[in-house]
Amino acid sequence: MLKNLIWFFKSDIQLKTDTCWYGKDEKIEGFYFYSKRPFSKSYQYHSVIGLNYTYDLLFLIQDAIKNKRKAVLIEVSSGYGIEKVYMYKSSLKKAEKQMLKLIKEIQEQY
């Protein structure tokens, strides 16, 4: 019960990848985040971000950690309009680790 209560109070972020098949190989085509605000039970979802924005997002996250910002706002333009994704301060380090892991996976596959 205490674990569930802590989870409710903290923010969380998960990086997921979108893949496609090229012949016999499955390759990463894009990525997206599941982001949870503090004091919330629901995760925010958005459309896929292309691989060409990987380093831009990583630098944005690292800058927010360095300058101790409360949150990072990412606006994703898709067929449904502009979607806003917030990454909160307590989950920025986790997002940075996940982005670095994603970059390694992308470099290995190409």
N, C-alpha and C positions, 0 to 999 in steps of 0.2 A: 504494500500500500504506500509506503514512504517513497518507493521508487517511482510510482505513478504520480505522486504529488510533485516530486522534483521535476519529472518530465513535463508536467503541466506548467510549471513556473518558468522553465528555461525555453529558449528558442532552439530550433534544430534545423538542419539543412541536409539534404541528400542530393547527390549528383547522380543522374541517370543518363545513360547513353542511348542514342537511337542508331540502330545498325541496319545494314542492308547487305545483300549477298552479291559479290562480284565473282562469278564462276563458282569455284569451290570455297572461296574465302569469304568470311563474314567481316566486314569493315565498319568502323565507326563513321557515321555520316553527320552526326550532330549530337547535342547534349541539351539537357534541361535540368532545372532544379526543383525539388520539393522543399518548400520553405515553410516553417511553422513559427508564428509569432509567440512571444512570451504570453502567458495567461490565456492560451488558446488550445483547443484540441484538434483543430483542422489544419491540414497542410494546403498551401497555395501551390497551384500547378500552372505552368505556362507552356506555350508552344516551343518547338525545337529551335535552338540557337546553332547557327552554322559554325563549322570549325575555324573559319577565318577570324572569328571574334575571340578565340581562346586566349591569346596573349593579352588582348585589351582588357578582358575581364579579370585575368590574373593580376595585371598591374593595378587595376581599379581596387581589387580586394586588398592587395598589399599596401596600397596608399592609404586605404581606410584603416588598416591595422596600425600603420606607422603614425598616422595623425589622430588615432583614437576616436574615430567617428562612432556615433551611436548606431548608424545603419547605412547600408548602401542601397541605392535605388537603381534597378536595372529596368529599362523600358524595352520590351520586345515587340517589334512590329510584325504582325501576322495578318492572315486573311480575316481574322475576327476583330481587327483593330489594334490598338496599342495596349499591351498588357504590362502592368507594373508589378515587379517582384522586389520584395524587400529582404535583404540579408541583415540580420541584427548582429550587434557587437559580439554577443556571446557565441555566435556560430561562425564568425569570420575566419578564425584559425582552421576550423574543420573544413570550411569551403576552400581555403587555400591549399590544404593538404590534398583534398579531392581533385582540385584543378591540376596540381603538379602530377598526381598519379595519372590523370587523364592524358596529359601531355606526353608522359612516358609511353602510355599505351598507343597513342597516335603515332609517335616516332617509331615504335617497333613495327607497326603494321605497314608503314610506307617506306 
